[in-house]
Structure formats: C-alpha cells, structure tokens
C-alpha cells in the first residue's frame, strides 16, 4: 500500500474532556465503570458513566496523559457530561475542563502510518497507547493499522504537513464505518440513557469492573452480571436499502413485530447497502428475520460480537 493509500480523518465530531487535580483518580474511580487501577495495563479503555439505574449517559475512550485523565467522547454529549459530572465534585480537589480549544483529534489509517508518525520523540508505554508531552496516540489494533491522535494545537501545526503529504483525506462517515467494523459502539444523544454497559460489550473491552467498588449504577450492573441476566448484547450486521438507518432506530421480528433491539450506529458500505452495530436479544431465534421498524431497509446479515 502506497503512502497515499493511507487516510487521515478530521475527528472534530469528537470532543475532549480533561479531569485533573489531586483527587482526580479517586473521583473518576467512584463515577465510571472502568477500574482505574488497571488502566495502565490496558493503555486505554472504552468506559462509561451511568445513571443509578445502570443506563449509560455517555461512553468514552479513557486514558492517562500528563497528569490528567482524558476522555474522548461524541461532541454532542460533551456539555451534558461536563455539567452533570461537575455536580459530584463537591469538595474534591478535581477540575473538569473542556479541552477542545487546546487540542486536536485526528484519525489515521493505513499500512504505512507508522512511517508518518515515527519522529523519534514518542515514548511507547503500552502498545495500545503511545505518548509524548504534546501527543497521545490511541492504537485500535485493527487489521489495517488505525490510530487516533490527541495532540496540542502546536503539535498539530508541526505534524499536519507531513500527514497531508502522506495521506489522502477521509471523511467522518468513513471513520464511523471503521469503528463499526472494529465493534466500537458510541452512545449519542439518540441513545443516551437507554443501554446497560454489558449490552455494549464494555465488560469484554476492559471498560467495566465488577469488583472495584461503588459507582453510579453499579448495583444494577453487578446484579445482572452475577445472576446471568444480561438479555441483550452487541451485534454487527449488514443491510440493504436506499436509506441508511440511524442510531436508536428499533429492530423488530418481521414475523410478529416484536421488538428485539435497536441500532447503535449505521453507515453506508463501500459495496452498497450499509453496515451497522445494534443491541439485540441474546437468545435471538435462528429463524427470526430482523427488520428495521418503519423502514423499507432490509437486514441481510447479523451476528453477535459477544462470543456467546
């Protein structure tokens, strides 16, 4: 693959929240689903912040960089998370800041992106997360190498010319399609407060702890885990039709109209039709014919990502 077959993506539809201060680790440990004691061993995790009933308000890529915890999440939920999470700071020595003005998010994908990135100044603390003072590189470990660059504006200025010379421009839908193929589900304003963490397979991505102690929703989430009552899991699939469905669109059984799940995301596929992630019943009958409620689009293929 030539350098120009590498692609870069403007990820400005994601935002960055910085959580810092003397009590930042303890504060987040008591709020989110992931165990921060194990964060360094994973590099980064896809974690969530939940309501007391266990439903996810927002999920995010979480990692530690330069004495701060950084959360990458869809921009549409940034203000909601900052405002509501800030209500729990109380007397804790914690600052929760919108870091968008000071940072840029760029995605890269391609067989030779390592050549684009390698300038001798990066420190590899973990194969999933490479850092220097001005940049953090989140490695998704996809079959075709793919990374997210989280960097200062000064670092963006110094790297962008090299990126433009080595990579063709991709688009937002293309990056979302790569997330779908990687099984990375994103909660948006259409799906916020609707799903439990296990439904998005966060327990299979190091993003959900059952033994670290209390956090909002922990009691409900743990009870489902220990009683084996998770009734829905994450699926990936394909569909056909002139219109690509959207997050929150419901899935039903074509035979009886019974609701069996809902879409997390869907994007047009290069070969036609669309690819999607959905939350659906674990015990989906093999003879069931899933369809999108109220749509002419058809589901042509659908399989569980839970490995059940």
C-alpha positions, 0 to 999 in steps of 0.5 A: 500500500502506497503512502497515499493509500493511507487516510487521515480523518478530521475527528472534530465530531469528537470532543475532549474532556480533561479531569485533573487535580489531586483527587482526580483518580479517586473521583473518576474511580467512584463515577465510571465503570472502568477500574482505574487501577488497571488502566495502565495495563490496558493503555486505554479503555472504552468506559462509561458513566451511568445513571443509578439505574445502570443506563449509560449517559455517555461512553468514552475512550479513557486514558492517562496523559500528563497528569490528567485523565482524558476522555474522548467522547461524541461532541454532542454529549460533551456539555451534558457530561461536563455539567452533570459530572461537575455536580459530584465534585463537591469538595474534591480537589478535581477540575473538569475542563473542556479541552477542545480549544487546546487540542486536536483529534485526528484519525489515521489509517493505513499500512504505512502510518507508522512511517508518518508518525515515527519522529523519534520523540514518542515514548511507547508505554503500552502498545495500545497507547503511545505518548509524548508531552504534546501527543497521545496516540490511541492504537485500535489494533485493527487489521489495517493499522488505525490510530487516533491522535490527541495532540496540542494545537502546536503539535498539530501545526508541526505534524499536519504537513507531513500527514497531508503529504502522506495521506489522502483525506477521509471523511467522518462517515468513513471513520464511523464505518471503521469503528463499526467494523472494529465493534466500537459502539458510541452512545449519542444523544439518540441513545443516551440513557437507554443501554446497560454497559454489558449490552455494549460489550464494555465488560469484554473491552476492559471498560467495566469492573465488577469488583472495584467498588461503588459507582453510579449504577453499579448495583444494577450492573453487578446484579445482572452480571452475577445472576446471568441476566444480561438479555441483550448484547452487541451485534454487527450486521449488514443491510440493504436499502436506499436509506441508511438507518440511524442510531436508536432506530428499533429492530423488530421480528418481521414475523410478529413485530416484536421488538428485539433491539435497536441500532447503535450506529449505521453507515453506508458500505463501500459495496452498497447497502450499509453496515451497522452495530445494534443491541439485540436479544441474546437468545435471538431465534435462528429463524427470526428475520430482523427488520428495521421498524418503519423502514423499507431497509432490509437486514441481510446479515447479523451476528453477535460480537459477544462470543456467546 
